[in-house]
Amino acid sequence: MEDFQRHLEEQGFSDNTIASYLYSISQLFGRERNISNEALLSHKDWLASCFAVKTVNLRITAINSYLD
């Protein structure tokens, strides 16, 4: 997580965006131990069932950024 945070800071993301992205990744790892395509799809489905579209999109963007 520290490497990801450092990467976001180097890319010039705002403090709020960094906090949001880190929360999204923590949430993912809190629900899924092993990150696989199946786990990511399951997490996406869970997000969609619990949150507004805007929040889901933000969380998915954060996860994609982390995976890149």
Secondary structure as GFF3:
##gff-version 3
##sequence-region A 1 68
A	DSSP	alpha_helix	2	10	.	.	.	ID=ss1
A	DSSP	alpha_helix	15	31	.	.	.	ID=ss2
A	DSSP	alpha_helix	37	50	.	.	.	ID=ss3
A	DSSP	alpha_helix	53	67	.	.	.	ID=ss4
###
